[in-house]
Amino acid sequence: MVLFGSGDGGPRTLGTTLVEDLASRGYLVVTVDHTYEADQVEFPGRRLARALPLPAKLTPKVIAKLLAKHARARLADMRYVLDQVTALAHGSFTDLQPLLPQIAAKLPKVPLADYVGTIDPGRSVAAQRAYVGAFFDLHLRGRPTHLFDGPDTRFPEVSLIP
């Protein structure tokens, strides 16, 4: 995985051609807009941080202070993103969900929950099929769906992220 942050003061979209090239070479690329640099960054809970305006007079001391603030924010941003990616780095909502329990039945020392979580494999597959199918039906065929409007009683295991 490549974690990509743009040059100081710019949004991640200014690195699109580089990111596309890395992805075309088979890398998983996660791009990050940095707090106080990109026009706006939305955090969990819908908190919004906007870019800070540049000071009127850019002296070497002012620039050094600004770069130090950006560096602290960048470090916090990257740590947060890595923590989130690490939390997602397991096999739930993949084909491992129904396959690993079958393997674990034969090899009891497989730490199943570490790899695929605790969701029932059949429920996982049903949710994947419903949400992925609804997404593509909506965006590629124009078929409306209420599945993304909020929690769905058919899939209580799914949490929508706005």
N, C-alpha and C positions, 0 to 999 in steps of 0.2 A: 504494500500500500504506500502511496505517495501522498503526503499531506502538503498541499500547496497554499501558500500565502503570497499575495502580490507584493510588489515593491512598496516601500513605505509611502503611505498616503493614497494608495490606489485601491479600487475595488477588485475583487477576484476576477471579474469579467474582462479585465485588461490582460489576463493571461490565458484567454480561451484557446488561442491557436496552439500554445505550448501544451496546455492540458489535453486538448484533443489529440495531439501527437503522442503524448505519453499513453493515453487510453488506447490509441490504435496499436500501440506496441504491446498491449496486454496488461498494462498496469492499472490497478484500481486507484483512481485519483479522487481525493476528497479535497474540495476547495473551501477556503475560509475567507469570509469578509471580516476584517479586524475592527474591533470596537474603537470608536472615535476616529477612524480613518475612512471607512466606507460611508457612503451617504447615510445609511441606516443599517443597524443590525438588530434583528429581533431575537430575544431570548425566550426560554421557556416561561410560561406564565404571561406571554405577550408583552413583556417589558421591551421597550424600544430605546436604543441608544443611537443618537445621531452624531454625525461627524462634527468635530470641533472646528470652528473657524480658525484660520491661521492668524497669529498675532499681526498687528499692523506693522511692527518693526521687527524684522528678522535679524537679530544680532547673533553672533556665534553662541553666546550664552543662552539665548532664547531657543535657538535651534537645538542645542545640546539637551536642554530641559525637555523640549517637545519630543525629541527622539527617545529619551529615556522613558518618558510616559508611554510612548507608543510601544517600546520594547517590553515594558511590564504588561501592557494590555495584550500584546501579541503572545507572550508566554502564557498568560492566563487563558487566552482563546484556544491556543494549541493544546494545552493540557485538558481543557474542557472537551474539545472535540475528540482527543485520543481516549478520554474516559468513556465518552459516549460510544465510540466505535468499538472499544474493548468490550463494553457491555453487550453490544450486538454481535460480537464475534463468536457465536455459537450456532449450532445447526438447526435451531427451531425455525419453522417456516421454510424448510428445505426438504428434500427427499430423505434426509437423514432422520427426520421425525418419524416416519413409519418404519424405516429400515433398522435403525439402531435397537429398538426394543426387541426385535426378532433376534438380532445378534446377541444382545444382552441376556436373552433367555438361555442361550447356549454357553455364554461366557459371563457368569455372574459378577465378575470383578470389574466390568465396564462401568465407569461412573456416568451412567445414563443422563442424569439431571445436569451434569456439568456440560454435556454436549448439546442436549436438545431441550433443556428445561423440563417442566413438569406437565405441560399441556398434553392432553390425550391425543395420540397420533391421528385418530380419525377426525377429531375436532379440528386439529391443525390443518389437515388436508382440506376439509370442508371449508374452512375460513379462507384459506389460500385461493381455492377455486372460485369462491363467491366474490371476493374482493378484487382479485386480478381480472376475472372475467367481466365484472361490472365496470372496472376502470377502462378496459379496452372497449367494451360496448359503448360506454359513454363518450369516450374521446375519438374513437375511430368509426363508430357507426351512428353516433348521435342519439343513442338510446338513453333516455333519462333514467336515473336511479335515485332512490332515497338512502341507499346504503352508506353514503358518505355524509349524510346530514347530521348524524350523531350516533350515539351508541345503538346497537341493534340487538334486540333480545335473543335473536338466533345465534349471535356470536359474542357472548359476554367476555370472552378472552381477548377480544380486539379492542385496543385503545386507539382512537383517532388522534393524530397529531396535527393541529391546525397549521 
